[in-house]
């Protein structure tokens, strides 16, 4: 199934956060209407770039992509180069706080999240992310407690390997599974 090409139109964007710390760089914005195209250089371990809509957060490591809000309210993502992880709207890097442990957890989530790859497009409606949003809302307080306990240790490998963290992340990652199926479907339906 081929999707119609995205059309450029005026956009309304709200800056969510910019963090230009000594060893951390993060940017996130919320797309309120229209579409936005981004070309992001390869990012390092403590760097992030994301564009959120009311439907999804699109986080990248270094890529070219377009996010658009369609007239029906769905979020459409097209990736020209690299890949883009698809997450529920509540899961932005800033939602976990600012520490090495928070960054490590966010990176682990990005690595496990479904991704749209170069040459692929996908459309997400709010209902598509409801299960993962609910699972994230349930897991967040316990994950925040683990992050607080871990502090800002430079090596977060013990936290990432801990059964306590995995116990909280697994239901969320399971709820992301249908999005992974959509990403795989998008790959077979991609517009080249």
Backbone as JSON, one array per atom type, in Angstrom:
{
  "sequence": "XXXXXXXXXXXXXXXXXXXXXXXXXXXXXXXXXXXXXXXXXXXXXXXXXXXXXXXXXXXXXXXXXXXXXXXXXXXXXXXXXXXXXXXXXXXXXXXXXXXXXXXXXXXXXXXXXXXXXXXXXXXXXXXXXXXXXXXXXXXXXXXXXXXXXXXXXXXXXXXXXXXXXXXXXXXXXXXXXXXXXXXXXXXXXXXX",
  "N": [[0.85, -1.18, 0.0], [0.75, 2.08, -0.98], [1.49, 5.25, 0.32], [0.23, 8.59, 0.05], [2.4, 11.27, -0.95], [3.95, 13.42, 1.49], [2.85, 16.7, 2.03], [4.23, 19.92, 2.14], [3.46, 22.45, 4.49], [2.37, 25.31, 6.4], [3.61, 25.38, 9.75], [3.06, 24.87, 13.23], [4.99, 25.13, 15.98], [6.16, 24.24, 19.18], [8.66, 24.97, 21.41], [10.03, 22.62, 23.48], [12.23, 21.86, 25.14], [15.66, 22.82, 25.6], [18.83, 21.74, 26.19], [21.94, 22.61, 26.83], [24.22, 21.67, 28.24], [27.45, 21.08, 29.82], [28.32, 18.41, 29.36], [26.15, 17.3, 28.12], [23.7, 17.38, 25.62], [20.57, 18.3, 24.51], [17.56, 18.44, 22.65], [14.2, 19.19, 22.28], [11.03, 19.4, 20.75], [7.59, 20.32, 20.27], [5.3, 19.48, 17.86], [2.6, 21.19, 16.83], [0.83, 21.66, 14.73], [0.73, 21.13, 11.16], [3.82, 20.45, 9.43], [7.2, 19.33, 9.97], [10.54, 19.27, 8.93], [13.62, 17.67, 9.52], [17.16, 17.63, 9.73], [19.55, 15.91, 11.18], [22.71, 15.76, 12.62], [24.95, 13.03, 13.33], [24.55, 11.88, 16.61], [25.98, 11.93, 19.91], [26.51, 9.88, 22.9], [25.3, 11.22, 25.11], [23.47, 12.9, 23.95], [20.48, 14.16, 22.46], [17.67, 14.37, 20.22], [14.47, 15.31, 19.5], [11.14, 15.26, 18.17], [7.91, 15.86, 19.08], [4.47, 14.95, 18.8], [0.95, 15.18, 19.42], [0.42, 12.56, 19.31], [2.76, 10.92, 19.1], [6.28, 10.51, 19.99], [9.11, 11.28, 18.21], [12.25, 10.23, 18.12], [15.72, 10.68, 17.52], [19.03, 9.69, 16.34], [20.71, 10.66, 14.48], [19.85, 11.71, 11.53], [17.64, 12.2, 8.68], [14.42, 13.39, 8.5], [10.8, 13.67, 8.29], [8.09, 14.91, 10.05], [4.65, 14.99, 10.27], [1.44, 16.38, 10.98], [-1.5, 15.08, 10.13], [-4.59, 16.06, 8.45], [-6.62, 14.54, 9.69], [-5.67, 14.3, 12.23], [-3.82, 12.36, 12.82], [-0.37, 11.26, 13.2], [2.2, 11.47, 10.94], [5.08, 9.95, 9.77], [8.02, 10.18, 7.95], [11.03, 8.85, 6.83], [14.05, 9.85, 5.58], [16.8, 9.35, 5.74], [18.81, 7.33, 7.83], [17.34, 6.32, 10.97], [14.29, 6.45, 12.91], [13.07, 6.39, 16.14], [9.97, 5.41, 17.55], [7.93, 6.58, 20.03], [5.7, 6.81, 22.92], [3.86, 9.91, 23.54], [4.37, 10.95, 26.14], [6.9, 10.15, 26.78], [9.59, 11.69, 26.78], [13.02, 12.77, 26.64], [13.44, 14.53, 28.81], [11.51, 13.71, 30.6], [12.54, 11.82, 32.29], [14.39, 13.09, 33.83], [17.6, 14.63, 34.54], [20.37, 13.04, 34.44], [23.16, 10.78, 34.47], [22.24, 8.18, 34.78], [19.52, 8.45, 34.04], [19.85, 9.19, 31.36], [21.06, 6.85, 30.38], [19.0, 4.98, 30.71], [17.04, 6.08, 29.03], [18.39, 5.85, 26.58], [18.51, 3.04, 26.41], [15.81, 2.47, 26.14], [15.3, 3.74, 23.68], [16.89, 2.12, 22.03], [15.46, -0.26, 22.13], [13.0, 0.41, 21.16], [10.44, 0.49, 18.58], [11.38, 1.24, 15.21], [11.37, 3.45, 12.43], [12.78, 3.15, 9.33], [15.19, 4.41, 6.88], [13.71, 5.51, 3.87], [11.21, 4.61, 4.52], [7.77, 5.03, 5.59], [5.32, 5.82, 8.05], [2.15, 5.9, 9.67], [0.63, 7.07, 12.58], [-1.98, 6.84, 14.89], [-3.61, 8.28, 17.75], [-4.72, 6.21, 19.27], [-3.05, 4.11, 18.63], [-0.86, 4.32, 20.27], [-1.82, 4.16, 22.84], [-1.72, 1.91, 24.63], [1.06, 1.64, 25.16], [1.5, 4.16, 26.24], [-0.02, 4.07, 28.6], [1.28, 1.96, 29.92], [3.79, 3.12, 30.22], [3.18, 5.3, 31.91], [2.51, 3.91, 34.21], [4.93, 2.64, 34.83], [6.77, 4.74, 35.15], [6.96, 6.16, 37.79], [8.29, 4.22, 39.4], [10.6, 3.77, 37.93], [11.72, 6.32, 38.06], [12.31, 6.34, 40.79], [14.29, 4.37, 40.88], [16.25, 5.64, 39.34], [16.81, 7.85, 40.95], [17.87, 6.54, 43.16], [20.14, 5.44, 41.99], [21.53, 7.69, 41.25], [23.94, 9.96, 39.89], [25.88, 8.31, 38.75], [28.66, 7.56, 36.74], [28.9, 5.1, 35.42], [26.33, 3.28, 34.41], [25.74, 0.68, 33.96], [25.17, -1.4, 35.75], [22.65, -0.66, 36.72], [21.15, -0.77, 34.33], [21.25, -3.48, 33.81], [19.91, -4.49, 35.94], [17.43, -6.46, 37.62], [15.28, -5.17, 38.73], [14.89, -2.83, 37.21], [14.42, -3.99, 34.67], [12.06, -5.34, 35.24], [10.26, -3.24, 35.44], [10.49, -2.02, 32.92], [9.81, -4.03, 31.04], [6.9, -4.5, 30.73], [6.21, -2.09, 29.48], [7.8, -2.17, 27.14], [6.67, -4.43, 25.97], [4.18, -3.43, 25.39], [4.9, -1.73, 23.38], [5.28, -3.41, 21.29], [3.2, -3.76, 19.25], [3.65, -1.41, 17.82], [6.11, -1.92, 16.75], [5.41, -3.88, 14.97], [3.91, -2.33, 13.2], [5.96, -0.7, 12.28], [7.51, -2.62, 10.92], [5.64, -3.35, 8.99], [5.45, -0.92, 7.71], [7.92, -0.87, 6.53], [7.64, -2.83, 4.55], [5.71, -1.62, 3.04], [6.86, 0.64, 2.14], [7.64, 3.81, 0.65], [9.67, 4.3, -1.95]],
  "CA": [[0.0, 0.0, 0.0], [1.56, 3.29, -1.07], [0.87, 6.43, 0.92], [0.45, 9.82, -0.71], [3.55, 12.02, -0.43], [3.65, 14.49, 2.43], [2.88, 18.06, 1.47], [4.72, 20.93, 3.08], [2.56, 23.55, 4.78], [2.78, 26.03, 7.61], [3.66, 24.56, 10.96], [3.08, 25.51, 14.54], [5.91, 24.32, 16.79], [6.43, 24.74, 20.53], [9.93, 24.48, 21.93], [9.83, 21.94, 24.76], [13.43, 22.05, 25.96], [17.01, 22.82, 25.05], [19.82, 21.55, 27.25], [23.28, 22.72, 26.27], [25.14, 21.51, 29.35], [28.84, 20.79, 29.51], [28.47, 17.07, 28.79], [24.84, 16.81, 27.68], [22.99, 18.25, 24.69], [19.26, 17.74, 24.18], [16.59, 19.35, 22.04], [12.89, 18.6, 22.0], [10.0, 20.35, 20.33], [6.27, 19.73, 20.04], [4.65, 19.9, 16.63], [1.19, 21.4, 17.13], [0.13, 21.49, 13.47], [1.6, 21.2, 10.0], [4.89, 19.45, 9.36], [8.55, 19.82, 10.18], [11.59, 18.39, 8.42], [14.85, 17.87, 10.3], [18.38, 16.93, 9.34], [20.3, 15.88, 12.45], [24.01, 15.11, 12.55], [25.13, 11.9, 14.25], [24.6, 12.34, 17.99], [26.75, 11.15, 20.87], [25.8, 9.14, 23.94], [24.48, 12.07, 25.99], [22.82, 13.88, 23.1], [19.21, 13.69, 21.93], [16.89, 15.28, 19.4], [13.15, 14.71, 19.31], [9.97, 16.05, 17.81], [6.72, 15.2, 19.59], [3.14, 15.42, 18.43], [0.03, 14.67, 20.44], [0.32, 11.13, 19.09], [4.01, 10.16, 19.23], [7.56, 11.2, 20.07], [10.05, 10.74, 17.22], [13.59, 10.53, 18.62], [16.71, 10.27, 16.54], [20.45, 9.68, 16.66], [21.38, 11.31, 13.36], [19.02, 11.28, 10.42], [16.79, 13.18, 8.01], [13.06, 12.89, 8.59], [9.7, 14.62, 8.28], [6.95, 14.57, 10.9], [3.52, 15.83, 9.89], [0.14, 16.08, 11.56], [-2.46, 15.01, 9.03], [-5.87, 16.7, 8.76], [-7.41, 13.71, 10.6], [-5.04, 14.33, 13.55], [-2.78, 11.34, 12.96], [1.0, 11.71, 12.99], [2.83, 10.75, 9.84], [6.54, 10.01, 9.85], [8.75, 9.69, 6.78], [12.46, 8.9, 7.11], [14.86, 9.91, 4.36], [18.13, 8.83, 6.02], [18.92, 6.91, 9.22], [16.13, 5.72, 11.52], [13.62, 7.24, 13.93], [12.34, 5.59, 17.11], [8.62, 5.9, 17.82], [7.62, 6.42, 21.45], [4.49, 7.54, 23.32], [4.13, 11.33, 23.75], [4.86, 11.28, 27.49], [8.27, 9.71, 26.96], [10.61, 12.58, 26.23], [14.2, 12.64, 27.49], [13.3, 15.32, 30.04], [10.58, 13.07, 31.53], [13.3, 11.0, 33.23], [15.33, 13.91, 34.59], [18.91, 14.88, 33.93], [21.47, 12.36, 35.11], [23.74, 9.72, 33.63], [21.34, 7.02, 34.87], [18.35, 8.75, 33.22], [20.27, 9.11, 29.96], [21.3, 5.45, 30.03], [17.69, 4.32, 30.59], [16.42, 6.59, 27.81], [19.09, 5.22, 25.46], [18.09, 1.64, 26.35], [14.45, 2.49, 25.59], [15.42, 4.05, 22.25], [17.44, 0.95, 21.34], [14.44, -1.31, 22.09], [11.77, 0.93, 20.56], [10.29, 0.28, 17.14], [12.0, 2.31, 14.44], [11.09, 3.6, 11.01], [14.09, 3.26, 8.69], [15.3, 5.2, 5.66], [12.84, 5.1, 2.78], [9.94, 4.12, 5.04], [6.81, 5.96, 6.16], [4.3, 5.19, 8.89], [1.16, 6.81, 10.23], [0.2, 6.65, 13.9], [-3.09, 7.53, 15.51], [-3.46, 8.29, 19.19], [-5.06, 4.88, 19.81], [-1.93, 3.21, 18.4], [0.12, 4.45, 21.36], [-2.49, 4.17, 24.14], [-1.23, 0.85, 25.52], [2.4, 1.96, 25.63], [1.4, 5.34, 27.1], [-0.5, 3.61, 29.92], [2.36, 1.17, 30.53], [4.84, 4.06, 30.62], [2.68, 6.04, 33.08], [2.58, 3.0, 35.36], [6.33, 2.33, 35.13], [7.59, 5.93, 35.38], [7.34, 6.45, 39.17], [9.26, 3.24, 39.89], [11.86, 4.02, 37.22], [12.27, 7.54, 38.66], [12.89, 5.96, 42.08], [15.55, 3.67, 40.58], [17.2, 6.66, 38.89], [17.19, 8.63, 42.15], [18.73, 5.66, 43.96], [21.4, 5.27, 41.25], [22.23, 8.97, 41.24], [24.58, 10.36, 38.64], [27.07, 7.5, 38.52], [29.1, 7.56, 35.34], [28.65, 3.78, 34.86], [24.97, 2.86, 34.75], [25.54, -0.67, 33.44], [24.52, -2.22, 36.77], [21.24, -0.29, 36.73], [20.53, -1.28, 33.12], [21.18, -4.94, 33.91], [19.19, -4.89, 37.16], [16.12, -7.07, 37.43], [14.27, -4.19, 39.13], [14.62, -1.98, 36.05], [13.82, -4.82, 33.64], [10.68, -5.62, 35.67], [9.45, -2.06, 35.13], [10.52, -1.73, 31.49], [9.27, -5.08, 30.2], [5.51, -4.27, 30.3], [6.2, -0.98, 28.53], [8.35, -2.64, 25.87], [5.68, -5.33, 25.39], [3.12, -2.57, 24.82], [5.45, -1.12, 22.17], [5.38, -4.44, 20.25], [2.37, -3.47, 18.06], [4.29, -0.35, 17.03], [7.18, -2.57, 16.0], [4.75, -4.54, 13.84], [3.58, -1.25, 12.26], [7.22, -0.29, 11.66], [7.86, -3.65, 9.95], [4.67, -3.21, 7.89], [5.84, 0.28, 6.98], [9.07, -1.24, 5.71], [7.2, -3.55, 3.37], [4.86, -0.71, 2.27], [7.58, 1.91, 2.04], [7.7, 4.57, -0.6], [11.09, 4.45, -2.28]],
  "C": [[0.89, 1.23, 0.0], [0.79, 4.44, -0.46], [1.17, 7.64, 0.04], [1.63, 10.57, -0.12], [3.1, 13.12, 0.53], [3.76, 15.83, 1.74], [3.36, 19.01, 2.54], [3.66, 22.02, 3.25], [3.02, 24.23, 6.04], [2.73, 25.1, 8.81], [3.6, 25.44, 12.19], [3.89, 24.59, 15.45], [6.14, 25.02, 18.12], [7.74, 24.13, 21.01], [9.7, 23.87, 23.31], [11.03, 22.14, 25.67], [14.68, 22.07, 25.1], [17.95, 22.7, 26.24], [21.18, 21.57, 26.59], [24.31, 22.69, 27.39], [26.54, 21.15, 28.88], [29.0, 19.44, 28.83], [27.15, 16.47, 28.34], [24.22, 17.85, 26.76], [21.67, 17.59, 24.33], [18.37, 18.83, 23.6], [15.29, 18.58, 21.89], [11.89, 19.7, 21.7], [8.7, 19.59, 20.15], [5.67, 20.34, 18.79], [3.15, 19.98, 16.91], [0.31, 21.24, 15.88], [1.13, 21.6, 12.33], [2.65, 20.12, 10.0], [6.23, 20.14, 9.57], [9.52, 18.78, 9.62], [12.86, 18.69, 9.22], [15.98, 17.05, 9.7], [19.3, 17.04, 10.55], [21.6, 15.13, 12.25], [24.06, 13.95, 13.54], [25.32, 12.42, 15.66], [25.41, 11.39, 18.86], [25.87, 10.53, 21.95], [24.89, 10.01, 24.8], [23.83, 13.21, 25.19], [21.5, 13.3, 22.59], [18.52, 14.8, 21.15], [15.55, 14.61, 19.17], [12.11, 15.73, 18.92], [8.76, 15.24, 18.26], [5.48, 15.77, 18.93], [2.22, 14.94, 19.55], [-0.08, 13.15, 20.37], [1.59, 10.36, 19.43], [5.2, 11.1, 19.43], [8.48, 10.5, 19.07], [11.44, 11.17, 17.66], [14.64, 9.94, 17.69], [18.12, 10.28, 17.1], [21.25, 10.42, 15.6], [20.68, 10.86, 12.1], [18.37, 12.47, 9.74], [15.39, 12.6, 8.02], [12.06, 14.03, 8.54], [8.61, 14.07, 9.18], [5.83, 15.53, 10.51], [2.27, 15.41, 10.65], [-0.86, 16.19, 10.41], [-3.76, 15.7, 9.42], [-6.75, 15.88, 9.73], [-6.8, 13.62, 12.0], [-3.97, 13.27, 13.76], [-1.4, 11.96, 12.73], [1.62, 10.84, 11.91], [4.32, 11.01, 9.89], [7.12, 9.42, 8.58], [10.23, 9.89, 7.06], [13.22, 8.85, 5.79], [16.22, 9.24, 4.56], [18.19, 8.46, 7.5], [17.67, 6.18, 9.69], [15.59, 6.59, 12.64], [12.84, 6.3, 14.84], [10.99, 6.24, 17.37], [8.25, 5.54, 19.25], [6.32, 7.15, 21.79], [4.84, 8.99, 23.67], [4.71, 11.68, 25.12], [6.33, 10.95, 27.68], [9.22, 10.6, 26.18], [11.82, 12.45, 27.14], [14.06, 13.37, 28.82], [12.36, 14.66, 31.05], [11.3, 12.21, 32.56], [14.27, 11.81, 34.09], [16.66, 14.01, 33.86], [20.01, 14.25, 34.78], [22.01, 11.3, 34.15], [22.84, 8.5, 33.63], [20.1, 7.24, 33.99], [18.69, 8.65, 31.74], [20.46, 7.66, 29.52], [19.98, 4.7, 29.85], [17.0, 4.77, 29.31], [17.07, 5.96, 26.58], [18.68, 3.76, 25.29], [16.68, 1.54, 25.77], [14.49, 2.77, 24.09], [15.91, 2.84, 21.46], [16.4, -0.14, 21.16], [13.17, -0.88, 21.37], [11.67, 0.59, 19.08], [10.85, 1.48, 16.39], [11.53, 2.27, 12.99], [12.45, 3.9, 10.37], [14.03, 4.09, 7.41], [14.43, 4.63, 4.55], [11.48, 4.6, 3.22], [9.09, 5.27, 5.55], [5.85, 5.17, 7.04], [3.38, 6.28, 9.4], [0.68, 6.23, 11.56], [-0.96, 7.5, 14.37], [-2.9, 7.43, 17.02], [-3.72, 6.9, 19.79], [-3.91, 3.89, 19.64], [-0.93, 3.22, 19.55], [-0.52, 4.42, 22.75], [-1.91, 3.13, 25.1], [0.17, 1.18, 26.04], [2.4, 3.2, 26.5], [0.96, 4.95, 28.51], [0.59, 2.82, 30.64], [3.48, 2.08, 31.01], [4.42, 4.83, 31.87], [2.76, 5.19, 34.35], [4.03, 2.76, 35.78], [7.13, 3.54, 35.59], [7.93, 6.18, 36.85], [8.4, 5.49, 39.73], [10.62, 3.42, 39.21], [12.52, 5.28, 37.77], [12.93, 7.23, 40.0], [14.22, 5.24, 41.88], [16.63, 4.66, 40.15], [17.7, 7.46, 40.08], [18.15, 7.82, 43.01], [20.12, 5.53, 43.32], [22.23, 6.55, 41.25], [22.85, 9.25, 39.9], [25.9, 9.61, 38.44], [27.41, 7.49, 37.04], [28.79, 6.23, 34.67], [27.28, 3.3, 35.32], [24.7, 1.43, 34.29], [24.85, -1.58, 34.46], [23.03, -1.94, 36.81], [20.54, -0.89, 35.51], [20.35, -2.79, 33.15], [20.31, -5.41, 35.08], [17.81, -5.46, 36.84], [15.01, -6.09, 37.8], [13.89, -3.29, 37.94], [13.92, -2.79, 34.96], [12.35, -5.13, 33.96], [9.77, -4.45, 35.32], [9.39, -1.78, 33.63], [9.81, -2.78, 30.63], [7.81, -4.88, 29.8], [5.41, -3.12, 29.29], [6.7, -1.44, 27.17], [7.4, -3.62, 25.18], [4.54, -4.53, 24.76], [3.59, -1.87, 23.55], [5.47, -2.12, 21.01], [4.46, -4.18, 19.05], [2.96, -2.35, 17.19], [5.42, -0.92, 16.2], [6.59, -3.28, 14.79], [4.38, -3.51, 12.79], [4.85, -0.79, 11.53], [7.65, -1.32, 10.62], [6.94, -3.59, 8.74], [5.04, -2.0, 7.04], [7.02, -0.02, 6.06], [8.66, -1.96, 4.45], [6.32, -2.69, 2.47], [5.57, 0.58, 1.92], [7.52, 2.51, 0.64], [9.17, 4.83, -0.9], [11.28, 5.55, -3.29]]
}
